[in-house]
Amino acid sequence: MAKYLAEHERKMQLTKEEFKNRLKRKLNDYYEEDIDTASTSELFAAISAIVRDGYAPQWRRTRI
């Protein structure tokens, strides 16, 4: 899990604190869960949403 988080932090060029804050917001928005009580599947879904949000503008630029 830590390796997965570190890889996406690096790809998105976010600091660890910024990434953690985004993760907390996504968990709260989607699942109304705290980062400490969320299940593994909820964490991965929130991480995927953060990554998708972070890469979406880049994908749109390359398709045009």
N, C-alpha and C positions, 0 to 999 in steps of 0.2 A: 504494500500500500504506500509506504513512504517513497519507494522508488518511482511509482506511478505519479504521485503528487509532485515530486521533484522534477520529473521529466516535463510535465505540463507547465509548471511554474517557469521553467527555463524557456520553453517554446513560446510562451505568451509574454515573456519578459516582464513578469510581475515579481515584486518582492514577495517573500514568504508571508508577510503580514497582509499585503493586499490580496493575495490569493486566499488566505484564510478568511478574510473579511467577506470576500465574494462567496466563498463556500458557505459561510454562516448565513448570508442573505438568501442564497438559493435554497438551502435546507429549510429556512424559516418560511420562505414564500411558497414552496412546493409541498412540503410535508409538515410544516409547523412543528419541526423537530429541532432540538439543540444538537450541536455538533457532537456532544458527548453521549447522547442517547440514540443517535441515528443508527440504523442498521447499515451493514456493508453495502447492500444494494441501493439504499437511499443515498449513501455517500457517493457511490460511483455514478448514479444518475445525476446528482447535483454537479459533480465534477465534469461529466459529459456536457451538461448544459452550459457550464462556464466556458469550456473549451469551444463549444459550438458558437456561443455568443462572441467569443474573442476572435474566432477565425472567420465568422460570417462576412464581415466587411471585406476581408481579403479575397474570399471566394467570389464575392459579387464583382469585384474589380477585375478578376481574371476572366470571368465569363463574358464581360461586355466587349 
